Amino acid sequence: MAGEKHGERSGLMIASLVIIAGVALGAALIYARAVLIPFVLALFICVLVGPLLDFLVIRLKIRRGQSRYEQSSYRCGSCRPLYPNR
């Protein structure tokens, strides 16, 4: 019987902490919105352009650096080439 009360209390505490953490995260995202939107947009564009760059390098045999798209998007950390030595 004592174990059941402890289990209920533990579950209630975890649920309360999850709700408080969700509210705190929501408030933090509201205040950080002005900073996060450009970063998320840049990451989204980088992910979209990555396969296009790989296509240009692998299939069309265009060397790295010949394309303005590549030069501008290669600075993004997630747009890494598949074959960097080509």
N, C-alpha and C positions, 0 to 999 in steps of 0.2 A: 504494500500500500504506500509506503513512504517512497519507494522507487518510482511509482507512477506519478506522484506529485512532483518529484524532482524532474521527471521526463517532460511533464507538461510545462513546468516552469522554464526548463531549458529551451523547449520549442518556442514558447512565447517570447523569450529573450532573443532568440535568433531571429524570429520574425520581426520583432521591434527594431533590432539593429539593421536588418536589411532595409526596412522602410526608411529609417533615419539616413542610412548611407545613400539610398536612392534620391531622397530629397536633397541631400548635400551635393551629390553629383549633378543633379539638375540645376541647382543654384550656381555651382561652379561653371557649368557649361554656358549658362546664360551670361555670366560676366566675361567669360573667355571667348564668346562668340565672335567678336570683332577680330580677334587674333587667329582663331582656328579656321575660319572660313577660307582665307587665302591658302593656308597650308593644305586643307582637305581638297580644295579645287586643284591645286598644283599636283598633288598626288594622283588625283583622278585623271588629269590630262596626261601625266607621265605614264600611267598604266595603260591608257588608250593608245599612246604613241609607241610604246615599247614593241609590240608585235609588228607594227609597220616598219620600224627601224631594223628589226631582225629580218624581215622579208627583203628589205633593200640590200642588206649586207649579204645574206645567204643566197637568195634566189637570183637577184639581179647583179650580184657581184660588184656592187658599188662600195668603194672603200669608205671607211669611216672618215668623217671630216669633209666629205664632198657635199653633204646635204646641210642646208641651213636648219632643217628640222632637227637633225641629229645634234648639231652644235648647240642649239638652244635647250634641248631636252636632256642632253647627256649629263648636265650638271645635277640633275635630280638623282638622288641616291638609289631609287628603285629601278631606274632605267639603265641597267647594266647590260653590256653586250654579251651575247652567247659565246662568241669567239673573239676575245679581245686582241689577239695577235694577228688577225687578218687585216 
